[in-house]
Amino acid sequence: MKNTIACRWKDCKGPQLKRNRGEITQCPWGRREGYFYALSSIHESSHPLEHGRSIFTSRIKQMEHMVVSVDYRRAPEHPLPAAYDDSWAAIKWAASHSKGGGPEVWLNECVDFDSVFFAGDSAGANIAHHMGIRVGSENPDGFKLVGIALIHPYFGGEEPIGGERDNAAGKAMCDKLWLLTCPTSSGSDDPLFNPGKDPNFSKMGCGKVLVCVGEKDMLRDRGWYYKEELVKSGWGGVVEVMEAEGENHVFHLINPTCDNAVAMLKRLAAFMNLEYQLKSSRGDNNGRCLSSVL
């Protein structure tokens, strides 16, 4: 798909990119929205990073987006907040291209920074959420965050909810994994892990959120709870949940061609492409692409 480019922002100390389609010297197809994407914040042997990258690359072929994938430091070698800090640094670095003066020509010429999305899987969805809150709290210059997509988000809480009440071992494992990822955390009700405890929840810096959950996922109820709490916070945007029947955590990385994975990808594409289609119909996208980062 010649209109789609993915890159990796590799070093928080500088703008080093690894492109999956070679050197980019011009963008003859015009600009696209920006899409910032994050995978898990902890090393997981069952879902190798490069496998996740390949699935991620296949996703963007259905989207009208330029994509930056953040290659942030991971726990346990680099516990949180390292991943948050690296992701925010990557976002600010990408936004430095919004006026056309950044070090990467293709970002200067090809991205519509007025239409940016954040997204992530599992712990990456946790990061995408917190980047959205930070945008709303700090109002950074250089881009407009339109929406975020949280795929099987890794959230928790002290009190068990839904199916967690019947799966004490599973909940205990999720809580212990959180403390491994963030040893300095105050516990499972830390706002970094339980968004409902965050006094800044209503400051989400976009107008729409899509949460994807799996019916059999231990974290399913946390996704639905996220929606309830975001609505109750007074945020004022639109939040939707898509549930995959009979599926477990990150099933789409394990079996990316199954019917539910394809359906979820189509829903994500529709969620993000709508903005580009609306701008194109009004003739005000200047030939640019929408963007995405986490």
Residue pairs with C-beta under 8 A, 6 or more apart in sequence:
1 60
1 61
2 29
3 29
3 32
3 64
3 289
4 32
4 60
4 61
4 63
4 65
4 66
4 67
5 19
5 20
5 21
5 24
5 66
5 67
5 106
5 110
6 19
6 20
6 21
6 56
6 57
6 60
6 67
6 69
7 17
7 18
7 19
7 20
7 67
7 68
7 69
8 17
8 18
8 19
8 53
8 68
8 69
8 70
8 71
9 15
9 16
9 17
9 68
9 69
9 70
9 71
9 90
9 93
9 94
10 16
10 17
10 18
10 71
11 71
12 72
12 73
12 85
12 86
12 89
12 90
15 93
15 102
15 103
15 104
17 104
18 71
20 57
24 105
24 106
24 110
25 105
25 106
26 105
26 109
27 106
27 109
27 110
30 110
30 286
30 287
30 288
30 289
31 66
31 109
31 110
31 111
31 112
31 285
31 286
31 287
31 288
31 289
32 64
32 65
32 66
32 110
32 111
32 112
32 276
32 288
32 289
32 290
32 291
33 64
33 65
33 66
33 111
33 112
33 115
33 116
33 117
33 146
33 272
33 275
33 276
33 288
33 289
33 290
33 291
33 292
34 65
34 66
34 67
34 68
34 94
34 111
34 112
34 113
34 115
34 116
34 117
34 143
34 289
34 290
34 291
34 292
34 293
35 60
35 63
35 65
35 66
35 67
35 68
35 116
35 117
35 119
35 272
35 290
35 291
35 292
35 293
36 67
36 68
36 69
36 70
36 90
36 91
36 94
36 116
36 117
36 118
36 119
36 128
36 131
36 291
36 292
36 293
36 294
37 56
37 67
37 68
37 69
37 70
37 118
37 119
37 120
37 124
37 292
37 293
37 294
38 69
38 70
38 72
38 83
38 87
38 118
38 119
38 120
38 121
38 124
38 125
38 127
38 128
38 293
38 294
39 49
39 52
39 53
39 56
39 69
39 120
39 121
39 122
39 124
40 47
40 52
40 74
40 121
40 122
40 123
40 124
41 72
41 74
41 75
41 80
41 83
41 123
41 124
41 126
41 127
41 181
42 74
42 75
42 76
42 123
42 177
42 180
42 181
43 49
43 74
43 75
43 76
47 250
47 253
47 254
51 253
52 121
52 253
53 69
55 252
55 253
55 256
56 67
56 69
58 256
59 265
59 268
59 269
60 67
62 265
62 266
62 269
63 268
63 269
63 272
63 273
63 290
63 292
64 272
64 273
64 276
64 277
64 289
64 290
65 117
65 272
65 276
65 289
65 290
65 291
65 292
66 106
66 107
66 110
66 111
66 289
66 290
66 291
66 292
67 292
67 293
68 90
68 94
68 107
68 291
68 292
68 293
69 293
70 86
70 87
70 90
70 293
70 294
72 82
72 83
72 86
72 87
72 90
72 127
73 82
73 83
73 86
74 82
74 83
75 82
75 83
75 180
75 181
75 182
76 180
76 181
79 180
79 181
79 182
79 183
79 184
80 181
80 182
80 185
80 192
81 182
81 192
83 123
83 127
84 127
84 130
84 131
84 192
87 127
87 131
87 293
87 294
88 131
88 134
90 293
91 131
91 140
91 143
91 293
91 294
92 140
92 142
93 102
94 107
94 111
94 143
94 291
94 293
95 113
95 140
95 141
95 142
95 143
96 102
96 142
97 103
97 104
97 107
97 108
97 111
97 113
97 142
98 113
98 141
98 142
98 143
99 142
100 108
100 109
101 108
102 108
110 288
110 289
111 288
111 289
111 291
112 279
112 285
112 286
112 288
112 289
112 290
112 291
113 142
113 143
113 144
113 291
114 143
114 144
115 144
115 146
115 275
115 276
115 279
115 285
115 290
115 291
116 143
116 144
116 145
116 146
116 290
116 291
116 292
116 293
117 145
117 146
117 147
117 148
117 149
117 272
117 290
117 291
117 292
117 293
118 128
118 131
118 132
118 145
118 147
118 148
118 149
118 206
118 292
118 293
118 294
119 125
119 128
119 148
119 149
119 150
119 151
119 268
119 292
119 294
120 126
120 127
120 128
120 149
120 150
120 151
120 153
120 294
121 151
121 152
121 250
121 253
122 151
122 152
122 153
122 154
122 219
122 249
122 250
123 154
123 181
124 151
124 294
125 149
125 150
125 151
125 152
125 153
125 154
126 153
126 154
126 155
126 192
126 193
127 294
128 148
128 149
128 150
128 294
129 148
129 150
129 153
129 195
129 226
130 192
131 148
131 293
131 294
132 145
132 148
132 204
132 205
132 206
132 209
133 198
133 200
133 201
133 203
133 204
133 205
134 205
135 145
135 205
135 206
136 200
136 203
136 204
136 205
136 206
137 200
137 203
137 205
139 205
143 291
145 205
145 206
146 206
146 207
146 208
146 275
146 290
147 206
147 207
147 208
147 209
147 210
147 271
147 272
147 275
148 204
148 206
148 209
148 210
148 294
149 209
149 210
149 211
149 212
149 268
149 271
149 272
150 209
150 210
150 211
150 212
150 223
150 226
151 212
151 250
151 252
151 264
151 268
152 212
152 213
152 214
152 217
152 219
152 223
152 249
152 250
153 211
153 219
153 222
153 223
153 226
154 174
154 178
154 219
155 193
155 194
155 195
155 219
155 222
155 223
155 225
155 226
156 171
156 174
156 175
156 178
156 188
156 193
156 194
156 222
157 188
157 189
157 193
157 194
157 196
157 197
157 222
157 225
158 187
158 188
158 189
158 194
160 168
160 171
161 221
161 222
161 225
162 220
162 221
162 224
162 225
163 218
163 220
163 221
164 170
164 171
164 218
164 221
167 218
170 218
171 218
174 218
174 219
175 188
178 185
178 188
178 190
178 193
179 185
179 187
182 190
182 192
182 193
185 192
185 193
188 194
189 197
190 197
191 197
191 198
191 199
191 200
195 201
195 226
195 229
195 230
196 225
196 226
196 229
201 229
201 230
201 233
201 235
202 233
202 234
202 235
202 236
203 235
204 230
204 233
204 235
204 237
206 237
207 237
207 238
208 237
208 238
208 239
208 240
208 271
209 227
209 230
209 237
209 238
209 239
209 240
210 239
210 240
210 241
210 242
210 267
210 268
210 271
211 223
211 224
211 226
211 227
211 239
211 240
211 241
211 242
212 223
212 241
212 242
212 243
212 244
212 264
212 267
212 268
213 219
213 220
213 223
213 224
213 241
213 242
213 243
213 244
214 220
214 243
214 244
214 247
214 248
214 249
214 251
215 243
215 244
215 245
215 246
215 247
216 246
216 247
216 248
217 247
217 248
217 249
218 249
219 249
220 243
223 241
224 241
227 239
227 240
227 241
230 237
230 239
231 239
242 264
242 267
244 251
244 260
244 263
244 264
245 260
246 260
247 260
251 258
251 260
251 261
252 258
252 260
252 261
252 264
252 265
255 261
272 290
272 292
273 290
275 290
276 285
276 289
276 290
279 285
